[in-house]
Amino acid sequence: MILVTGAGGAVGSALLETLHAAGHSVRAAYHAQRDVDRVVAAGPPCSSVACPRTTPTP
């Protein structure tokens, strides 16, 4: 399993495609929920996606 952080960027998204095409099992981490929503709607080339909390909980 390979985790790609910043998967919504130009390099991260290209890396996801390359790893998927090579048959690797990939997980993706995104900075923004909108990126997760976009990728899930398109059918991600990875087994799961995550959007970590970027602001601390009070």
ABEGO torsion letter per residue (X at the ends): XBBBBGAABAAAAAAAAAAAAAGBBBBBBBABAAAAAAAAAAGBABABBBBBBABBBX
